[in-house]
Amino acid sequence: MAVQGAVGKPAWRRNLLLALLAAAVLCAWLRPLDDLAGAQAQAGFKRAVASFATARALNAVISVVQGTEFSVQPLGIGVTLTPGQMLDPLNDLVERFSDLMLVASVAFGVQLLLIEVGMHWGMTLLLSLAAAGWAWQTWQRARAPALLTRVLVALLLVRFIVPAAGMASDLVYRGFMQEQYAAGQQGIEQISKTLGALAPADGAAEQKWWQFRKQIEQFGAAIDQTVEHAIRLIVVFLLQTLILPLAVFWMLLRAGRMLTTPDAAG
């Protein structure tokens, strides 16, 4: 990330940079964004943990149903079948899904930790010192040393990238993904209850052939619905924990380059 001060930059551009820098330092000390970003990250962490717990519960229910044997008598011939084995691919999907929800929980936990690190007074003090040195150099010479500029941009990113990414992610979630999450979470919970009701208490049951066929259809519907709801939740958490944070980081990095590099600004 090669950025440097501009020689002979227009006065309005220099004043704009200094004003923005002063506002950033003030926000770093007053912390108007950190508490809000922390609360949003905590809410995301709870959603991810809830989805992880739901996935593990569904995995346990599927494991029970897979071991259930059913005795049927088509055409008067007694046959013992285990239709739950058709849920084996679904069980694999749910295990992968629960792993992803665990990763999402960890990602939100890391986000909370990074917010705490950025809020530390030592980090804010370093940012203030770097900003004061950069502002003095820019005001006196219209050119700040390239190394000082790199350090300042790095400190600004460390201090504000996580709160900014968290807030942008939460805004997108509330505007476009909240209903998707609610539908997916409720769908997974309902499927867990439905499959649990299909398994007899003693692990074996006698059924008529038409009842057995109906149960097979219910298993097939559960597979289709679980795949749909799991993919919906994966998309929500993938956007919140990876794609949107990277997009915010890229935009802030580009903005820093445009403001501090004359070629990029031009």
N, C-alpha and C positions, 0 to 999 in steps of 0.2 A: 504494500500500500504506500506508494510514493506520492506524498502530498507536500506542498511547500507554500510559503507565503508568496504573494505576488508583488513584484516590484512595480511601483507606480500605479497601483490599483486605484480606481476612482474613489474619491472621498466618500461617496454615498455607499459604495460596496464595503469599504473599510468600516464605516460607522455601523452598517447593518451587521457585519460579522461581530463587532464588539458588543452591540446590543444583544444579539442572540447568545453570545457567550456569557454575558452578565446574567441573562435570564436563566441560562442553564445552571450556572453556579448557584443562583438564588434557589432554584428548584431543588438542587442537590442538597442544600442545607435545610430548607423548609419541608421537603419530602411530601409534596401534595399528591404525587402519583403513586408513591410506594405502598401506602396503606391500601389504596384501592386495588392496585395490581396484586398485592398479597392476598387480599380477600378473594379476588377472582381466581387466582392460582389455587387457593385452598378449596374453592368450590369445584374447580376442575379435578382436583385430587380426589375429592369425595365422590364425584361422578365416576371416575375411573375405577376406584376401589369398589363401588357398588356394582359396576359392570363385571369386574373380576369375580366378585363373590357370587353373582348370579350365574356366571359361566361355570364356576366350579360346582355350584349346586346342580345345574343342568347336567354336567358331566357325571356327577354321582347318580342322578336319576337314570341316565342312559345306561350306565353300568349295571344297575339293578334290573332294568327292563331287558337288557341283553341276555341275562342269565335266566330269564323266565321261560318255562316250558309250558306248552299248551297241548292238551290232548283233544283231538278232533276225530270225528267218525264220518268221513265222506263215504257214502254208499255203504254204510254199516261197517266199514273197516276202521279199526282204531289206529290212529297215527299220532305220534308225539313230535311236535315241531317247536322250533325256537325262532319265531319271527323277529324277535328283538335283534338278531344278528344282522338284519338289514340296516340297523342303525350304526353299524361299525364306522362307515365313512363319516357319518354325522358326529360320532364321538371324536374322531380325529380332528374334524373341523373345530369343534368346541374346545378341544385342548389347545389348538393353535390360537384360537380366539382369546382364550383365557391368558395365554402367554403374552399376547399383544396388549391386553388390558393391564397386565402387570407392568409391562414396559411403559405404558402410558402413565400409570401411577407413579413409577419411578421418575419419569420425565417431569411431571408436575412437582414431585418432591424436590428434584434438582432445581427447578425454577424457583421454588420457595427459598431454597438455600442461597441461590445466587442473588435473589432480592435482598436477603439479609446481609450478604457480603457487600453488595453495592451500597447499602444504607450505612455501613460502618463509617464512623467519623474519620478514620484514617484514610479511607478511600476518598471521601469528600475533601479532606484536607489536601491530599495529593492533587486532586483535580483543581482545587482553588489555586494552589501554587503554580501549577502548569498554566492555568488560564491567565493568572496575573502576569507571569513572565511572557506569555505569548502576546497578550494585549499590550504590554509595554513595548516589546520589540516592534509590533505592528504599528503602534501609534508614533513611535520615534523614527523608525526607519522605513516604514511601509513594507517591511519584509521580515518575517520571522524565520529563524533557522529551521531547516527541513526536519532535523531530528526532534526539535521541540514541537513542531506541528504534528509529527507522527505520534509522539507521546500523548499530546493533548487529545487527538482524535481517538486514540486507543482508550484513554481514560473515560472519555465521553461515552464510547460504546459500552465499556464495562459498566459504567454507572447507569446508563439509561436504556440499553438494548433490551434487557429482560423485562423491565416494567412496560416499555413501549410495545414489545412483542406480545406480552401477556394481555395488555389492554386491547390491542388490535384483534387478537385472537378471540377475546371475550365478546367484543362488539360484533364480530362476524358470527360467533356462536349464537348470540341472542337474536341477531337479525335473520339468520338463515338456517341454523342447525339445531336450535333448541327443540323444535317439534320432531325433527328427525331422531334426535337422541331419545326423547320421551317415548316415541313410537317403538323404536328398536328395543329399548330397555323393557318396556311393558310387554312387548311381544315375546322376548326371551323368557321372562318370568311366567307368562301364561303357558308357553310351551312346556316349561318344566312342570307346571301343575298338571297339564294334560297328560303328559307321558307318565307322571307318577300315578295318576288315576288308572292307567291301563295295566299296571303291574299288580297282580293279586298278592295278598298279604303273605301267603304261604309259599310263594315262588312257583307254583304250578296251578293249573286250572283246567277244567274240562269245558269245552265250548262246542257249539254246533258249527258246522262248516260256514254258514252264512255270517255268523258272528266273527269267525276267524278272518274271513275275507274283508269284513268291515274294519277289523283292527289293522289289517295290512294297509288299507287305504288311509287310515288315521296316521300310521307311521310315515307313509309317503308324504302326506300333507305336512306333518311336523318337520320332516327333512327340508322341504321346500321353504317353509316359513322361517325356519332357523337360519338357513343360508341367507335369505333376504335380510333378516334383522341383524345378523352378525356383520354382513358387509356394510350395512347402513351405519352401525356403530364404529366399525373400523375406519370408515371414511371420516366420520366426525372427529375421532381422536387423532387420526393421521394429520388432518388439517390443523388441529389445535396445537399439536406437540411438535410438528416437523415443518410442514409446508409454510404455514403462515409466519412462524418465527424466522425462518430463513428468508422469506420475502421481505419482512420488516428490516432484517439485518442488511439485506442488499440495498434497500431503498435508503436507509440511513447512511450507509457507506457511500453510495452514489451522491447523496446530498452533501456529505462532508467534502467529497472531492470537488464537486461543482462550486462550493463556496470558497474553497481554499486553493484551488488550482486554476490559473487563468485560462489554460488551454481547454480544460473541461468546461469551464463556465462559458467559454466562447463557442 
